[in-house]
Amino acid sequence: MNKRSRFIIILVVLAVCFAFLWPSISWYARTPKDQQTLALGSLEKIKDYTVVKAKEESDKLIAMAKANPEASLDPSYDYLVKAAKKNYKENAKAYKAAGLEAPKAPEVMNVGAVLDSFTGPSALADLRAVIEGRYRDEILAAKKRYNSSVKLGLDLSGGMNIIVHADLNAALASQKKDNEVADEAQFKKDAMAQAIETLTGRIDKFGLTSPVIRQQGDDRIYIEIPGAADSESVNTIIMGKGILNFRLVDENATAAVMNYYRANGILFNSDGKLLDPSILPADCDVMGFYEKDDYGLDQLVRGAEYIAVKKEIALDGKHVKSAQVSADQTTNQPEVNFMLDSEGAQIFADFTGAHVNERLAIVSDNKIKSAATIRQAINGGQVSLSGGFSVEEAQNIQKVLQTAWLEVPLEVESQQVVGASLGEAAIKQGMNALTWGLAAVLVFMILYYMGAGFNAVVAQVLNMYIMFSVLSAFNLTLTLSSIAGMILTVGMSVDANVIIFERIKEELKNGKSRAAAIASGFDNAFWAIMDSNITTFIAAAFLSKLGTGSIQGFAVSLAIGVCSSVFTALVVSRLMFDFNTDVMNRKTMSIGWGVK
């Protein structure tokens, strides 16, 4: 590989690593602390905050306009000025469509002009919606940066302590509907083990999260989620805590329910029971029809808030094997395709064949997520849901189908933020160990190998840069065990430089020129370096696969370090040597005392 190719590869790697690391830099260095606090709150709290801020800001602007309509706006309101200009354009179009002459938009966008752009009975609501959207976008963007950044583990920055109740009785009752249970105690034990296994698989996806998940009592699960206290993590872990199922929509009952709702403006009492049970047949339930709002929260669909569905379950969600979003080949509209197991395929084929042109609702956690019309009998277990979905709606339905079924219904009983188990002292000690260990190695390399040691220093710095970039790329969590893996990697990566430098010294002592010694040194050291690092990588891979918790975190960080150290030693260091030889035209080499 020539110098130009190595240089291009290094530039590409550095650029890609910077892109991976940018979310972490943005979160830790560029996001204000108050915004971090807001972003780490629940979506409900974020929504409450933005609604309050929108009211405060709108009241402030109205007060300013009353006091002095000519008052200029602070640059922080540029987004509002932009919205006002858009409003004036929309108003002009409306005037033109009505055959009227549109008033000219003011040249100076002061507070009075901005507020005047919001017209009609919903003017105040529209103003607040714009302000709320501004705050919402900023906070949700910060939350996205956090989700894409390197996180500190529970042993470094604290995290969340959760106790989950597993409804084993509900799981047992569900099982008894289809099969007899010979040993109820053993069934509950197995169901609890399955719930813990499911949660472990969801949380510990990459190995560096080091979660603590253990059974507490007979039907409780204790969970510690490392990292900042983002309560939305709980929703991710126990997504679909209610059992997923498919139910037939009763159109006549739905019409009666909606007529009553529109006439009275209310459907349920404070206990969640129907005010007038007579509007609903005995074999039906009423459930809300929900979709995600701008915050990602469930909200009732306007115009179709409630749907009556049959109590009898047409198909259990446990029969869903997989789900994906695709585009209809004819209309190019998003649709959701899911696959059923053999038992579910037969049940669904019989049911859909008997209910063509009727609607089938997908119910999750007693909320209706979709209500599509059955066009024909669906055989083979391959099901396609379509109905003018947006891409986001289709993705939400896919998520429901993929994750909403859990044999054991789970419910969060308590949730609290816990402090770091080792606190700031652990962070300081861990980072000191990494810093001093790296510094000691680099000082030794410079003192012993002199000028060539500087190449090793650059290689080590880039090695750490690449390691942190990979952690950020995969949203992995930094723990004390992963820091230990990095410290070990520092020593191992220097070993590669030592092998190369000693080979070059031998070639120089044999009378070879600088260029020949470098080429021969790298060529002869290549397989020695690869052998040692491949064996280390194999050991790390086995530890990562077979180990759990901190062992897994150590192994994964070690594996990442092994790969990055080989790259920096063989590619980066070689390019620096060749640059000094071919571009700087150096004939001698500073690679140790008494060696030229």
C-alpha positions in Angstrom: 0.0 0.0 0.0 1.5 3.3 -1.0 1.6 6.5 1.1 -1.3 8.2 -0.7 -3.6 5.3 -0.1 -2.6 5.1 3.6 -3.1 8.8 3.9 -6.6 8.7 2.3 -7.6 5.7 4.5 -6.4 7.6 7.7 -8.4 10.7 6.7 -11.5 8.7 6.0 -11.2 6.8 9.4 -10.6 10.1 11.3 -13.6 11.8 9.5 -15.9 8.8 10.2 -14.8 8.6 13.8 -15.4 12.3 14.3 -18.9 11.9 12.9 -19.4 9.0 15.4 -18.0 11.1 18.3 -19.9 14.3 17.4 -23.1 13.4 19.3 -21.0 12.8 22.5 -19.1 16.1 22.0 -22.4 17.9 21.4 -24.0 16.4 24.5 -21.2 16.8 27.0 -19.5 20.0 25.8 -22.2 22.0 23.9 -25.5 21.2 25.6 -26.2 23.5 28.6 -26.8 21.8 31.9 -30.3 23.0 32.3 -31.2 21.6 28.8 -29.6 18.3 29.7 -31.8 18.1 32.8 -34.9 18.7 30.7 -33.8 16.3 28.0 -33.3 13.5 30.6 -36.8 13.9 31.9 -39.8 11.9 30.7 -41.7 12.9 27.6 -44.7 13.8 29.8 -42.5 16.2 31.8 -41.0 17.7 28.6 -44.5 18.3 27.3 -45.6 19.9 30.5 -42.6 22.1 30.5 -43.0 23.3 26.9 -46.7 24.0 27.4 -46.0 26.2 30.4 -43.2 28.0 28.6 -45.4 28.6 25.6 -48.0 30.2 27.9 -45.4 32.3 29.7 -43.8 33.5 26.5 -47.1 34.3 24.8 -48.3 36.3 27.8 -45.0 38.1 27.9 -45.3 39.1 24.2 -48.9 40.2 24.5 -47.9 42.4 27.5 -45.0 43.9 25.4 -47.4 44.6 22.5 -49.9 46.3 24.8 -47.1 48.5 26.3 -45.4 49.3 23.0 -46.4 47.7 19.7 -43.3 49.1 18.1 -41.0 47.3 20.4 -38.3 45.3 18.7 -37.8 41.6 19.4 -34.8 39.9 20.8 -32.8 37.7 18.2 -34.0 34.7 20.2 -37.4 35.3 18.7 -36.1 34.9 15.1 -38.1 31.7 14.8 -41.3 33.6 15.7 -40.5 36.3 13.1 -40.0 33.5 10.5 -43.4 32.0 11.4 -45.0 35.5 11.2 -43.7 36.1 7.7 -45.1 32.7 6.7 -48.5 33.6 8.2 -48.6 36.9 6.2 -47.9 34.9 3.0 -50.7 32.4 3.8 -53.1 35.2 4.7 -52.3 36.9 1.3 -53.1 33.7 -0.5 -56.5 33.5 1.4 -57.3 37.1 0.4 -56.4 36.4 -3.2 -58.5 33.3 -3.3 -61.5 35.3 -2.0 -61.0 38.0 -4.7 -59.9 40.6 -2.1 -56.8 42.8 -2.0 -54.4 41.5 0.6 -52.9 43.9 3.1 -49.2 44.4 2.8 -46.9 42.7 5.2 -45.1 45.2 7.5 -41.5 45.8 6.6 -40.3 45.8 10.2 -41.2 42.8 12.2 -41.7 44.3 15.6 -43.7 42.7 18.4 -47.0 44.1 17.2 -46.5 43.0 13.6 -45.6 39.5 14.7 -48.7 39.1 16.9 -50.9 40.6 14.2 -49.9 37.8 11.8 -51.8 35.3 14.0 -55.4 35.9 13.1 -58.8 34.2 13.7 -60.4 32.6 16.7 -57.4 30.3 17.2 -54.8 33.1 17.1 -53.6 32.6 20.7 -53.5 28.8 20.3 -51.5 29.1 17.1 -49.0 31.5 18.7 -48.5 29.2 21.6 -48.2 26.2 19.3 -45.3 27.9 17.5 -43.5 28.7 20.7 -44.2 25.3 22.2 -42.8 23.7 19.0 -39.6 25.7 19.3 -39.0 24.5 22.9 -40.0 21.0 22.0 -37.7 20.7 19.1 -34.7 22.0 21.1 -35.3 19.6 24.0 -36.1 16.6 21.8 -33.0 17.3 19.7 -30.9 17.3 23.0 -32.5 14.0 24.0 -31.6 12.5 20.6 -28.0 13.7 21.1 -28.0 11.9 24.5 -29.3 8.7 23.0 -26.5 8.8 20.4 -23.7 9.6 22.8 -21.4 7.6 25.1 -23.1 7.1 28.4 -21.5 6.7 31.8 -22.4 3.5 33.7 -24.1 3.2 37.0 -20.8 2.8 38.8 -19.7 6.2 37.4 -22.7 8.5 37.0 -25.6 6.8 38.8 -28.7 5.7 37.0 -32.2 4.4 37.6 -33.5 2.0 40.1 -36.7 0.2 39.0 -38.9 -2.5 40.6 -41.2 -4.3 38.2 -44.1 -6.4 39.2 -44.6 -9.5 37.1 -48.3 -10.5 37.0 -47.8 -14.3 37.2 -51.4 -15.0 38.0 -52.5 -13.3 34.7 -49.9 -15.4 32.8 -51.2 -18.5 34.5 -54.9 -17.7 33.7 -54.0 -17.0 30.1 -52.2 -20.3 29.8 -55.1 -22.2 31.4 -57.4 -21.0 28.6 -55.6 -23.1 26.1 -53.9 -25.8 28.1 -54.0 -27.5 31.4 -51.2 -26.6 33.8 -50.0 -29.6 35.8 -47.6 -27.8 38.1 -48.7 -24.2 38.7 -45.7 -23.4 40.9 -43.2 -24.6 38.3 -45.1 -22.7 35.6 -44.8 -19.5 37.6 -41.1 -20.2 38.2 -40.5 -20.7 34.4 -42.6 -17.6 33.5 -40.6 -15.5 35.9 -37.3 -16.8 34.4 -38.6 -15.9 30.9 -39.6 -12.4 32.0 -36.1 -11.8 33.4 -34.5 -13.3 30.3 -36.6 -11.0 28.1 -35.7 -7.9 30.0 -32.0 -8.9 30.1 -32.0 -9.3 26.3 -33.6 -5.9 25.8 -31.3 -4.0 28.2 -27.9 -5.6 27.7 -28.0 -5.5 23.9 -24.3 -4.6 23.4 -22.7 -5.8 26.7 -21.3 -2.5 27.9 -24.5 -1.4 29.7 -23.7 -3.6 32.7 -27.3 -3.8 33.9 -28.3 -5.4 37.2 -31.4 -7.5 36.8 -32.4 -10.0 39.5 -35.5 -11.5 41.0 -36.8 -10.0 44.2 -39.3 -12.1 46.1 -41.8 -14.3 44.2 -43.0 -11.8 41.5 -40.8 -8.7 41.6 -37.8 -7.9 39.3 -35.2 -5.4 40.5 -33.4 -3.4 37.7 -30.6 -0.9 37.7 -30.2 1.0 34.4 -26.8 2.7 34.3 -26.4 6.2 32.8 -28.3 9.4 33.3 -31.8 9.1 34.7 -33.8 9.0 31.5 -37.2 7.6 32.6 -38.1 6.9 29.0 -35.7 4.0 29.2 -38.3 2.2 31.3 -40.8 2.5 28.5 -38.2 1.0 26.1 -37.5 -1.9 28.4 -41.0 -3.0 29.2 -42.5 -1.9 25.9 -46.0 -3.3 25.5 -46.5 -4.3 29.1 -50.1 -5.2 28.2 -50.9 -8.2 26.1 -51.2 -7.7 22.4 -54.2 -9.1 20.6 -56.5 -8.7 17.6 -60.2 -8.0 18.0 -63.1 -7.4 15.6 -64.6 -3.9 15.5 -68.3 -3.6 16.1 -69.3 -0.8 13.7 -72.9 -0.3 15.1 -71.7 -0.2 18.6 -68.9 2.2 17.6 -71.4 4.5 16.0 -73.6 4.5 19.1 -70.6 5.2 21.4 -69.4 8.1 19.2 -72.9 9.6 18.9 -73.2 9.6 22.7 -69.7 11.0 23.1 -70.3 13.9 20.6 -73.6 14.7 22.2 -72.4 14.7 25.8 -68.7 15.5 25.4 -67.8 12.8 27.9 -68.0 9.0 27.9 -66.6 7.7 31.2 -66.9 8.6 34.8 -64.1 9.2 37.2 -63.8 5.4 37.8 -63.3 4.8 34.1 -66.7 3.2 33.6 -69.2 4.1 30.9 -71.7 6.7 32.1 -74.4 4.9 30.1 -73.6 1.2 29.8 -76.8 0.7 27.8 -75.2 2.1 24.6 -72.8 -0.8 24.5 -73.6 -4.5 23.8 -72.6 -6.9 26.5 -70.1 -8.6 24.2 -68.1 -5.4 23.5 -65.5 -3.2 25.1 -64.8 0.4 24.4 -61.2 1.5 23.9 -59.4 4.6 22.8 -57.9 4.8 19.4 -54.4 6.2 19.9 -51.6 7.6 17.7 -48.3 9.2 18.6 -48.1 13.0 19.0 -45.1 15.2 18.4 -43.6 14.1 21.7 -43.9 10.4 20.9 -46.8 10.1 23.5 -50.1 8.3 22.9 -53.0 10.7 22.1 -56.6 10.0 21.1 -57.2 10.3 17.4 -59.5 13.3 16.8 -62.8 12.3 15.1 -62.4 8.7 16.0 -61.5 8.8 19.7 -63.2 5.6 20.7 -63.9 2.3 19.0 -66.1 -0.6 20.2 -64.4 -4.0 19.8 -65.6 -7.5 20.6 -64.5 -8.9 23.9 -63.6 -12.2 22.2 -60.0 -12.2 21.1 -59.6 -13.1 17.5 -55.8 -13.7 17.6 -53.2 -13.5 20.4 -50.2 -11.4 19.7 -47.9 -14.3 20.7 -48.5 -15.8 17.3 -46.7 -12.8 15.6 -43.2 -13.9 14.6 -41.9 -10.8 12.8 -43.0 -7.5 11.4 -41.6 -5.0 8.9 -42.5 -1.8 7.1 -42.6 -1.8 3.3 -44.1 0.2 0.4 -47.1 -1.0 -1.6 -46.0 -1.8 -5.1 -49.0 -0.2 -6.7 -49.6 2.9 -4.6 -46.2 3.2 -3.0 -48.0 3.9 0.3 -46.4 2.5 3.5 -47.8 -0.8 4.8 -47.0 -3.1 7.6 -46.2 -6.8 6.9 -46.1 -9.4 9.6 -45.6 -13.1 9.8 -47.6 -15.5 12.0 -46.6 -18.9 13.3 -48.4 -22.0 11.9 -51.1 -22.1 14.6 -51.7 -18.4 14.2 -51.8 -18.6 10.5 -54.6 -21.1 10.6 -56.6 -19.2 13.2 -56.2 -15.9 11.2 -57.1 -17.6 7.9 -60.4 -18.9 9.4 -61.2 -15.7 11.1 -60.5 -13.3 8.2 -62.4 -15.6 5.8 -65.5 -15.3 8.0 -65.2 -11.5 8.4 -64.4 -10.0 5.0 -65.0 -6.2 4.7 -65.1 -5.8 8.5 -62.4 -4.0 10.5 -59.9 -5.7 12.7 -58.3 -3.8 15.6 -54.8 -4.2 16.9 -55.0 -3.8 20.7 -52.0 -3.2 22.9 -52.2 -2.3 26.6 -55.9 -1.7 26.2 -55.2 0.9 23.5 -56.2 0.5 19.9 -53.2 1.1 17.7 -54.7 0.3 14.3 -58.1 -0.7 12.8 -57.7 -1.9 9.3 -60.4 -3.4 7.0 -60.2 -7.1 6.1 -60.2 -7.2 2.3 -60.1 -10.9 1.8 -59.3 -14.2 3.6 -55.6 -14.1 4.6 -53.9 -17.5 4.2 -50.4 -18.6 4.7 -49.6 -16.4 7.8 -48.2 -13.5 5.8 -50.4 -10.5 6.7 -50.3 -7.0 5.2 -51.8 -4.0 6.9 -52.5 -0.9 4.8 -54.8 2.1 5.0 -53.1 5.3 4.1 -50.6 5.1 6.9 -47.8 7.7 7.1 -44.3 6.2 7.4 -44.3 7.1 11.1 -47.7 5.5 11.7 -46.5 2.3 10.0 -43.3 2.3 12.0 -45.3 2.7 15.2 -47.6 -0.3 14.3 -44.5 -2.3 13.5 -43.0 -1.6 16.9 -46.3 -2.6 18.6 -46.3 -5.9 16.7 -42.6 -6.6 17.3 -42.5 -5.8 21.0 -45.9 -5.6 22.6 -46.5 -9.3 23.3 -45.0 -10.5 26.5 -46.2 -13.8 28.1 -45.9 -12.2 31.6 -47.5 -8.8 31.9 -45.1 -6.4 33.6 -45.9 -3.2 35.5 -43.5 -0.7 37.0 -44.2 -0.5 40.8 -41.5 2.0 41.7 -38.9 4.0 39.9 -36.3 6.3 41.4 -33.0 7.9 40.6 -30.0 6.5 42.4 -26.6 7.9 43.0 -23.4 6.4 41.6 -22.3 3.4 43.6 -18.7 4.8 43.6 -19.6 8.4 42.9 -17.3 11.1 41.6 -14.3 9.5 43.3 -14.6 6.5 41.0 -14.7 8.7 37.9 -11.7 10.6 39.1 -9.8 7.4 40.0 -10.6 5.7 36.8 -9.8 8.6 34.6 -6.6 9.3 36.6 -5.6 5.7 36.1 -6.2 6.0 32.3 -4.4 9.3 32.0 -1.4 8.5 34.2 -1.0 5.1 32.6 -1.1 6.6 29.1 1.2 9.4 30.1 3.7 7.0 31.7 3.8 4.8 28.6 4.2 7.7 26.3 7.0 9.3 28.3 8.8 6.0 28.4 8.5 5.6 24.6 9.9 9.1 24.0 12.7 8.7 26.4 13.7 5.2 25.2 13.0 5.5 21.5 13.4 9.3 21.2 12.1 10.6 17.8 10.4 7.4 16.9 8.7 7.4 20.2 6.8 10.5 19.1 5.2 8.3 16.4 4.1 6.0 19.1 2.6 8.9 21.0 0.6 10.0 18.0 -0.6 6.5 17.4 -1.7 6.1 21.0 -3.7 9.3 21.0 -5.4 8.3 17.8 -6.0 4.9 19.3 -7.9 6.3 22.2 -9.8 8.7 19.8 -10.9 5.7 17.7 -12.0 3.7 20.7 -14.2 6.5 22.1 -15.6 7.0 18.6 -16.7 3.3 18.4 -18.2 3.5 21.9 -20.2 6.5 20.7 -21.2 4.9 17.4 -22.8 2.0 19.0 -24.3 4.0 22.0 -22.3 1.9 24.4 -21.9 2.7 28.1 -18.6 3.6 29.7 -18.1 1.7 33.0 -15.1 1.1 35.3 -14.6 -2.3 33.7 -14.5 -0.8 30.2 -12.0 1.8 31.4 -9.8 -1.2 32.6 -10.0 -2.7 29.1 -8.8 0.6 27.6 -5.9 0.8 30.1 -4.9 -2.8 29.1 -5.2 -1.8 25.4 -2.8 1.1 25.9 -0.1 -1.3 27.1 -0.8 -3.9 24.4 -0.9 -1.3 21.6 2.5 0.0 22.7 3.8 -3.5 22.4 3.2 -3.4 18.7 5.3 -0.2 18.4 8.0 -1.8 20.4 8.2 -4.9 18.1 8.3 -2.6 15.0 11.0 -0.3 16.5 13.2 -3.1 17.6 13.0 -4.7 14.2 14.0 -1.4 12.6 16.9 -1.0 15.0 18.2 -4.5 14.0 18.0 -3.6 10.4 19.9 -0.3 10.9 22.6 -2.1 12.9 23.0 -4.4 9.9 23.8 -1.4 7.8 20.6 -0.8 5.9 19.4 2.7 4.9 16.6 4.4 6.7 14.0 3.6 4.0 15.1 -0.1 3.7 15.2 -0.5 7.5 11.7 0.9 7.9 10.2 -1.3 5.1 12.0 -4.4 6.4 11.1 -3.6 10.0 7.4 -3.3 9.3 7.3 -6.3 7.0 9.1 -8.6 9.5 7.0 -7.3 12.5 3.6 -7.7 10.7 2.8 -11.3 11.5 4.2 -11.1 15.1 1.8 -8.2 15.7 -1.1 -9.9 14.0 -0.5 -13.2 15.9 -0.5 -11.6 19.3 -3.5 -9.3 18.6 -5.6 -12.1 16.9 -5.2 -14.3 20.0 -6.1 -11.5 22.3 -9.2 -10.7 20.1 -10.3 -14.3 20.2 -10.0 -14.3 24.0 -12.0 -11.0 24.2 -14.6 -12.4 21.9 -15.1 -15.5 24.1 -15.3 -13.3 27.2 -17.8 -11.1 25.5 -19.9 -14.0 24.4 -19.8 -16.1 27.6 -19.3 -13.4 30.2 -21.9 -11.0 31.7 -22.0 -7.5 33.1 -18.6 -6.1 33.9 -16.7 -9.0 32.3 -18.6 -8.4 29.1 -17.9 -4.6 29.3 -14.1 -5.3 29.8 -14.0 -7.8 26.9 -15.8 -5.5 24.4 -13.7 -2.5 25.1 -10.6 -4.7 24.9 -11.7 -6.1 21.5 -12.3 -2.6 20.2 -8.9 -1.5 21.4 -7.1 -4.4 19.8 -8.6 -3.5 16.4 -7.8 0.2 16.7 -4.3 -0.4 18.0 -3.4 -2.6 15.0 -4.6 0.1 12.6 -2.6 2.9 14.3 0.6 0.8 14.7 0.7 -0.6 11.1 -0.9 2.3 9.1 -0.6 5.6 11.0 2.9 4.9 12.4 4.1 3.7 9.0 2.8 6.8 7.2 4.7 9.0 9.7 8.0 7.2 9.1 7.6 7.3 5.3 6.6 11.0 5.4 9.9 11.9 7.2 11.8 9.7 4.8 10.3 10.7 1.4 9.0 14.2 2.0 11.4 15.6 4.7 14.3 13.7 3.1 15.8 12.5 6.3 18.6 10.0 6.0 19.2 9.1 9.6 16.7 8.0 12.3 16.2 8.9 15.9 15.1 5.5 17.3 17.2 4.9 20.4 20.3 5.8 22.2 23.4 5.2 20.0 21.3 4.2 16.9 21.4 6.3 13.7 
